[in-house]
Amino acid sequence: MLALRLTRAARPAVQLRRLLVAAASAGTGLLLLSSLGHALAHPEAADAAALRLAWCAAPLAATVYLALAVARTDPGTRPRPGLSAVGLGPARLMAVSALTTALSCSLGSLLALLVFLHLRGDLTGLPFDGAAAGLLAAGLPLPVPAAATLLTVLPVTATAAVAVALRPRDPRPPVRVPRRFGRFGAAGGSAGKETFGAYGRFGTRLPQAPGDGSTEAPGDRRTARTALLETEGDPPAPENGPEPPAPDTDAGSPAGLPWGVALVTAGLAAQAYAGRSAPVPVLAVLLGWLFTGTGLVLAGPGLTYLCGRLLQAGRPGALRLLAGRGLMAEAARIGRPLGVVCAVASAGCALTAPSGGPAPAFGPLSALGALVVGGATLATLLTAAVEARQYRAGHTAALLRLGARPALLRGAAALRAAVLPALFGPLVLAIAALSALPLSR
């Protein structure tokens, strides 16, 4: 009931993102059901039916990735002060996000079933003069358990992904206490490193109550207090005020760039080796595409960070400095969806325009699959941009309070949006041209 209320009371932008998840789920469900229909219409071609079902993995992964991005940017399920007092802690909010994702994906799967039954003629007769009868096995009985199993794959996978990604985590880093040994190998030891002559000073080994006439030094009192608290299992509180906040880890350089470059190189090498054979092995080409796409996804954050560094090269002004720092801070958040978009774009360019050969003809189901994959990845990138804007709202408000002009902030955002295609566009075209070489033979 709480998930339904949060879904109904969300803002129009949030509802639009959930409708995009439902639309992508409907397209993926229709592709899964069409593979079932092809298997029913051609029972002798089991390999072709299995290949069609395997091709549905790309729309399924794109839809799950979109559902995860939408769940991360949902403001209704974000932890806020006071919610834990009414029973809405991090675990409960994670469950609400998972239920909201399940509702959106289930709505899309139900819509896919209705469209599938309508195109088969099970509801009101064959539409479009029976054009889809051969593709969807019209006139043959539909196995209900198989259809239900295929339609539940996407909601279950998306819900599990959201639950795992948004599970409650302890924000404090784990404290590793090294094991110490006392005399003759006995476990134990002092909490801190003792200086020379510590045993000779009276009262330095045991904490003493204030007002007992002791004359211990302030540093000795702090050492004893720290030892007592660590013995009891509680971390010592700082005596000079609260601890400084932890540094922002998003501003650090991502570590996946070397692995991404290596995988892209391995994928292109595998495709080039496959193109040397007279009958091009399909498995080698697919394996090369998988390596290339995975490498682009891993290298996306590093390339985005590199764009931020290049913007600040030379003697940057306020505009370039602000845009570059913003890209460096958001590299881990928007770099990976940008890498997914580049992988999909390069694969699409390689398939639609092979060098030296005619353009292949795509049917309605292939067009639907390309639309689902391309639309879901592009929507995921835009959703990641919205998430980055939400996390940057505090910094933007601080800059405005310090006197920064709104035109400067808009210019920095426009510069960030312009520099990314300038780097990723030629990269996509180059990888697409190299990937299309095996297909032209």
N, C-alpha and C positions, 0 to 999 in steps of 0.2 A: 504493500500500500504506500509506503514512503517513497519507493522508487517511482510509482505512478504519479504521486503528487509532485515530486521534483521534475519529472519529465513534462508534466502539464504546465508547471509554473515557470519553465525556463524562458529565456529571452528568445526573440526570433532568430538571432544568429546561431544560437545553440541548437534550436529546433532544425534549422537548415542543415547543420552538420550531421545531426542524427538522421535526417531524411536522406542525405547523401550516403550514409552507411546502409540504410534500408534499400536504396536504389542499387548500390553495388552488390548487396546481398541478393537482391532479386535477379540481377544479371548472372551472378555466379550460380545461383540455384537453377536458373533456366539452362545454363550450360551443362550442369550436372545431369539434369533430367533429359536433356537432348542426347547425351551420351548413352543414357539408359534406353531411350527410344531407338537409337541406332543399333544397339545390341539386340533389341527385340526384333527389329526389322531385318537384321542380317545376322542370324545366329551362327552362320558358318564362318563369319569373319570375326573371330574372337580377338585376333591381334589388333585389328583396326579399332575395335571397340575399346580395348585396353589403352591404345595410344590416345584415343579421344579423351578417355577419362584421365590419363596422365597429363594431358595438356590443360586440364582444368585446375592443376595445382598452381599455375601462375595467377589466374584470377582469384583463387582462394587465398593465396598468400597476400596479394595486394589488398583484398577486402579486409582481412584480419589486421593488416598493418594500419589501414585507415581507421578501423574501429578502435584500435589501441590509441592512435593519435587523438581521436575525438574524445575518448574517455579521459585522457590526460589533461585536456583543455576544458573539461566540463567544470564551470564555476560552482555548480550546485553541490558537487561532491568534493570540494576542496576543504581541507581542515581549516577551521576558524576557531578563534578563542570562544569558549563557552559551550561548544557542542559536546565535548566530553562529559560535561555535567548533566546533560539530558540523555546520555546514552549513545551519542553519535561520535564514537571514537574513530581512530584510523581504520580499525578492522571493519566496523559497521559501514563507514563510508566506502571502503573498498568493495564490500558486498553490494552496496547500492549501485556503484559504478558497474559492477559485473552484471547485475540484474537489468540495468538500463541498456547495456550492450546486448544482452540476451533478448530484450524486447525489440530493439531495433532490428537485429538480425532475424529474429523470428517473423517479424512483420514482412521483411523482404522475402524470406523463404515462402511464406504463405502467398504473397503476391506472385512469386514465380510459379507456384503450383497452379494458381488460378489461370495465369496466362498459358501455361503448358496445357492444361485441360481444355482451354478455349481453342488453342491452335490445333489440338487433336480432334476437336469436334465432339468432345464428351459432354459439353454443356449446352450449346445452342447450334450445333451443326458446324461443318467445316467452313471457316472463314477464308477469304482471299482465294476463292475458287479451288480450295484444296491444295494450295501451293506448298504448304508445310506438311502435307500428309506423308510424304516419303521420308522426311527427316525425323519425324516424331512418332513413326509407327502407328498412324491412325487406323482404327479398326481392330487393333489387337488389344487384348486385355492388359491392363497396367498392373504389374505386381506392386501391391500397396506396401509391403514391408521394405522392398528395395527402394521405392520412392521416398518413404519416410526416413530410411537410413541416410540416403544422400542429402535430404533436406536438413537433417539434424547435424551434419558434419560441420557446417559453417557456424551456426550458433554456439555449439559446444566448444569449438576451437577458439573462437573469438572471446567467449566468456572466460575460458581457462587462461588465455593470454593476458586478458585484462586483470584477472585475479592474481596472476603471478607477477606481472609488472607493477601493480599498485599495492602489493602486499605491504603491511606496516614494517618499517625498518627503524632500527635504533639510530638516530642521527649522530650519536656520539661514537667516535672511533673506538675500537676495542683497545683496552689497556693491557699491554703485555708486560707482566712482571717477571723478570729473569729469576731463575732459581738460584738461590745462594746456599752455600754450605758453610757451616761453622767449624768448630774444632773437630778434628778427626772424622771429617765427612758427615757430621750431623747436619740435618736440614735446618735452615734458619739463617740468621745474619741480621745485621743492622739495616735499617731502611735506607740510609744515605751513607755516602762515603765519609769516613771519619778522618779527621786530621791528626797530625802527630800531637800527642799529649792529651788526647780527649779522655783517656782513662784516668789521667791525673787530676782532672778538674772535678771538684765535688758537685754532684747533682746533675751531671750531664747525661746520665744513663736512664734516669727515671723522670717522668713529668711530675712537677710539684704544683700543688695548689697555690693560687695567688694569696698573698698575705701571710705566708708562713715564715717570713723572715729570711727567705732564700735570696741570694745575690747572684743568680745566674744571668748570663748575658742574654740579650734579646735573640741573637742567632741560635743560642743553645735552646731557648724555650721553643722556638719555631721547629727545630729539629726533633725535639721530643714530642711535640704535638703532631708533627707529620708522621712519626713512627707509630704513635698510638692510633691514629686514624687509619693508617694503612694496615695495622694489625687487626683492627675491627672490620676491615673490608670496605670502608667508606673513603672516597677520594677527598683529600684535604681541600677546603675552600680557600681561595686566595685571600690574603689579609689586606691587600691594598686595593680592594674593589673587585668587580667582576672581571672575568677573563676576557681578553680581546676576542672578537669574532674570528672564526676560522677563515682563512683566505678562500676566495672563490676559485674552486677547482675548474670551472668552465673556461677560465682565462688561460689555462695551461695548454701547452701544445699537445694535440691528440697523438697517440702512439700508433695508430693504425696505418699511417701513410706508407711505410716501407713494405708492410705485408700486402697492402692494396696494390702497390706497384708490381710486386712480385706475382700476385695472382693474375693481374691484367696481362703481364708478359707471358705467363704460363698459358693463359687462355688463348691469346693470339698465336702463340707457338703451336698449340694443339690444333687450332683451326687451320693454320698454314700447313701443318703436316698432313691433316686430313684432306686438304685440297690437292695434294700431290698424287693421291690415288685416283685411278680412273673412275670406279664407282665410289663416289664420296661417301664415307661411312657416316651415317646419321648420328650414331652414338658419340663419335669423336667430336662432331660439330656441336652437339648439344652440351657435351662436357666442356668444350672450349667456351661456349656462351655462359655456362654456369660459373666457370672460373673468372671470366671477364666481368660479369655482373657483380659477383661477390667482391672482386677487387675494387670495383668502382664504389661499392657501398662502404667498404673499409677505408678507402682513400678519400671519401667525401669530406669528413671533418678536417683532415689534414690539409686538403686543398682549399677549403674555406678559410682555415687559419692562415694559409699562405697568402690568400687574397687580402686579408687584413694586414699582414705584414708588408705587402707590396704597396698598399695604399699609404702607408706611413714612411715610405722610402724617401730619402732626400731630406728636405726641410718642409715637413707638412705643416699646413695651417690648421686652424681650428676645425674646419670642415673635414679635411682628410684624416686628421687625428681622431676625431669623434667617430667617423665611419669605420676607420680601421680597427679601433678598439672595440667597437660594437661587433664587428665580424669575428674578431678573435674571441670575444666572450661568448658568442652564440655559435661557435664552430661545432661544438659537440651536440648542439640541439637541432640545428638546421642542416648540418653537413650530411648526416646519414640519409634523410629523405631526399636531399638534393642528389646524392649518389644513386639512389634508387631511380629517380627520374632520369638521370643520365644513362643508366643501364637499360631502362625501358626504351628510351629514345634511340640509343645506338642500335639495339636489337630491331626496333621498328624500321629504322632507316636501312639496315642491312637486309631486311626481308622484303621491303617494298621496292627497293631500287638496287638490285644486284648488278654489278658492273659487267658489261658485255653480254647480257642476256635479257630476254623479255621479262617484263614485270609479271609476277604470278597473279593469278586470279583468286580473289577471296570470296567465300560464300557469306551468307548472312550470319552464320554462327561464328565464323572467324572474325567478322567485323564486330560482332557483339563482344567477343573475347578481347579484341584489341581496345574497344571502347571502355570495357570494364577495367582493364589493366591500366591503360593510359589515364583515364579519368580518376581512378582511385589513387594512383601515385601522385598525380598533380594536386588532388584534393588533400592528400597527406602532407605535401610540401606547404600548401597554403595554411593548413592547420598547424603545422610546426612553426610557421611564421607568426601565427596568432599566439601560440604558446610563448614564443620568444618575446613578443610584444607585451604579454601579460607579465612576464618576469622582469621586463625592462621598465615597467611602469613606475617603480619607485625611483630608479635612476633618472628617468625623464622628469618626474616631479621635482627631484632635487636640483636638476639643472635649471629648471624654470624658476625655482626659488632663488637660485644664485644669480639670475639675471640673463640667462641664455635666451636668445630670440627664438620664437617658434619656427621662423623661416630656416634658421640654422639646423634645427632638428629635422625638419622636413627634407632639407637638402642632404643631410647625412643619410637619411633613410633611402632617398632616391639614388644616392651614390652607391650605397650597399646593394641595392637592387640592380644597378647597372653593371657593376664590376663582376658579379658572379657569372652572367651569361658570356661576358667577354673572355673568361677563362675556360668555362665548362663547354661553351659552344664549339670552338675548334677541337676540343678534346673528344667530344661526342662524334663529330664528323670524321675525325681521323680513325677512331675505333670502329665506326660503322663501315668506313671504306676498307679497312683491313679485314673485318669480319665478313664482308660480302665477297671476298675473293674465292673461298671454297664454293659458294653458291653459284658462281658464274661459270663453273666447269661442268 
